[in-house]
Amino acid sequence: MSKTEQLRDEVILEKLRKLSSDKKREILDFLEFLEMREKAKEWLEFDEWAVNLAKKKGFPNLTEGDIAGIVNDFRGGR
């Protein structure tokens, strides 16, 4: 961590310590929201990859019956 980042972190912590419990709770909620947003972004990227793979492999041409058969075969193969 650079000296500038360290100083910035210390300033943030100092300001955080001065806040009321309610404000700290709001900050925590916001930080959790930011984490969830990052995870959602990762899931969207995964979903896009999965959709592209499915198209590439011809999955859009499968019927519900085909999918049920694949699942049934998989479960029976255990």
Secondary structure by P-SEA (a helix, b strand, c coil): ccaaaaaaaaaaaaaaaaccaaaaaaaaaaaaaaaaaaaaaaaaaaaaaaaaaaaaaccccccaaaaaaaaaaaaaac
